[in-house]
Amino acid sequence: MGLRLAKHLGPVGTIDPGQYAVDKPCVFVSCPICGTIEDISVGHEISVGGVVTPRYACRRCPFLDFLSLDCWNEEPRS
């Protein structure tokens, strides 16, 4: 169900298409088609398991799908 985005650990501006990054309190995703980076923390909810609702619609291209965030709420490794 939907697309699972990999977590990006670098700066927000370097997110590759199909990844997400957290810059608290914001959560940014990069569209898997065109690479547009958007803040989804306003207008979307993220469950404990990383499921994003409602569906994500890119503002620049026709991409529309359900998303889930890989490694959501995992403790950072040292």
Buried (B, 14 or more C-beta within 10 A) or exposed (E): EEBBBEBBEEEBEEBEBBBBBBEEEEBBBBBBBEBBBBBBBEEBEBEEEBBBEEEBEBEEEEBEBBBBBEEBEEEEEE
